[in-house]
């Protein structure tokens, strides 16, 4: 059932990808995350997207903007090597949250009037250094997550490439990176059986979707193509944020809660076994609080807590930071009501 879901999602994602200039990988990240382990998702995705990239090269070869590719690839190769290496040490979910926010920020561009290609080309042509830096970033992020090509769609649009040139040039820029990533994932032991199976399903779906969508591309105007591209970026960002947020909530206990405590509004953020609280008081400045235990207090603060306790049950202790101020706060149960006392060293 899981692989069937991957197949259906991949057909839709690669169909959208072909008519929007990319984004299938980002749309598939949440789906693959439910079928294979998180660390194997980039590997499974790369298997499928590599096949899709090769099919796009075959279909759009004559539209490749080689001037861009010659500058893009030399920076991308070391980037993808570094990204794939760090995959074993970094959790890509946090990176997906940042990427998702950036992609979602492109939503307004989907409703703006597109800049003419020749005008964009005149104003946004980049030199060797800028293209190499963009290539390095694309390779690095791709090595960590498996697919971020859509992240750089804005660059291709502003560089003045036509719709066919965007599809072809992106494929030319990424085909070598996919090959390098596959070798690295294989070496790092990330191309497991489930990753190969999911990747093969994605590959078959990619071939079918790309061939079918190729006929549709020629009917799209340059303006509509760009609008669809920006819309796909925003949609991918929304998918990534929802998926990464749910995964972080499950694996890292990342969550937030709000409640009224002692008459003040407290917003608490949880991560793993720790938490940080933002307290909003009606008649005072905001404060950042973190729970502490009595043994962690400095000796003077411990003595002060014992002095003011006066036999009342101690509910909790917090370390408090305010603008130009730092102290501890002790909460006591005083005849069924919560009483707080500021403790200073």
Secondary structure, DSSP 8 states (H G I E B T S, - for coil): -HHHHHHHHHHHHHHHHHHHT--HHHHHHHHHTTTS-HHHHHHHHHHHHHHHHHHHHHHHGGG--HHHHHHHHHHHHHHHHHHHHHTTTS-HHHHHHHHHHHHHTTGGGGGS----HHHHHHHH---HHHHHHHHHHHHHHHHHHS--GGGGHHHHHHTT--HHHHHHHHHHHHHHHHHHHHHHHHHTT---HHHHHHHHHHHHHHHHHHHHHHHHHTTS-HHHHHHHHHHHHHHHHHHHHHHHHHHHHHHS--EEEEEEETTEEEEEEEETTEEEEEEE-TTS--EEEEEE-GGGS-HHHHHHHHHHHTT-EEEEEEEEEETTEEEEEEEEEETTEEEEEEE--
